[in-house]
């Protein structure tokens, strides 16, 4: 999910991670209210060997959020999803976007890397449960 789509997060000034995550969770609430999801699937970056406090804060916020909506939260690694979608665990962002376009048909659609990654993990998950 691209943060730039969240009101107030597209400005050039930096927001504190806590406030940014608060806004992201509020946006997720709006999205869940509109779409009524049954599960939450996300990619967890792997290979990061140093602390990333903002990511840790986000990851610690999501279980409570999905629990409040009463649906499970499923985690997949980025390498697993990229391998399944693009054929290589270290596929570039462009390669992943192109692979999704080939799989689903939206050739030429302009999407951010985050949007293509979100579509990729959703497609991966749906193919697992199908």
GICORKA-V541603 format. One record per residue. N is the residue number from 0. OMEGA is omega in whole degrees, 0 to 359 (999 if undefined). Layout:
n=N omega=OMEGA
n=N omega=OMEGA
This chain:
n=0 omega=182
n=1 omega=180
n=2 omega=182
n=3 omega=178
n=4 omega=182
n=5 omega=181
n=6 omega=177
n=7 omega=182
n=8 omega=183
n=9 omega=181
n=10 omega=182
n=11 omega=179
n=12 omega=183
n=13 omega=175
n=14 omega=176
n=15 omega=181
n=16 omega=181
n=17 omega=180
n=18 omega=178
n=19 omega=180
n=20 omega=175
n=21 omega=179
n=22 omega=178
n=23 omega=179
n=24 omega=176
n=25 omega=177
n=26 omega=176
n=27 omega=177
n=28 omega=178
n=29 omega=180
n=30 omega=179
n=31 omega=179
n=32 omega=180
n=33 omega=190
n=34 omega=179
n=35 omega=182
n=36 omega=178
n=37 omega=181
n=38 omega=175
n=39 omega=178
n=40 omega=179
n=41 omega=178
n=42 omega=173
n=43 omega=177
n=44 omega=176
n=45 omega=181
n=46 omega=177
n=47 omega=185
n=48 omega=177
n=49 omega=182
n=50 omega=175
n=51 omega=186
n=52 omega=180
n=53 omega=179
n=54 omega=177
n=55 omega=179
n=56 omega=178
n=57 omega=182
n=58 omega=178
n=59 omega=179
n=60 omega=187
n=61 omega=179
n=62 omega=177
n=63 omega=179
n=64 omega=182
n=65 omega=177
n=66 omega=179
n=67 omega=178
n=68 omega=177
n=69 omega=171
n=70 omega=183
n=71 omega=178
n=72 omega=183
n=73 omega=183
n=74 omega=174
n=75 omega=177
n=76 omega=178
n=77 omega=181
n=78 omega=179
n=79 omega=181
n=80 omega=181
n=81 omega=178
n=82 omega=182
n=83 omega=185
n=84 omega=188
n=85 omega=177
n=86 omega=181
n=87 omega=183
n=88 omega=180
n=89 omega=179
n=90 omega=180
n=91 omega=179
n=92 omega=179
n=93 omega=180
n=94 omega=178
n=95 omega=179
n=96 omega=180
n=97 omega=179
n=98 omega=177
n=99 omega=178
n=100 omega=179
n=101 omega=181
n=102 omega=189
n=103 omega=175
n=104 omega=182
n=105 omega=182
n=106 omega=177
n=107 omega=179
n=108 omega=177
n=109 omega=178
n=110 omega=176
n=111 omega=177
n=112 omega=180
n=113 omega=179
n=114 omega=178
n=115 omega=179
n=116 omega=178
n=117 omega=177
n=118 omega=181
n=119 omega=181
n=120 omega=176
n=121 omega=178
n=122 omega=178
n=123 omega=181
n=124 omega=181
n=125 omega=178
n=126 omega=176
n=127 omega=185
n=128 omega=182
n=129 omega=999
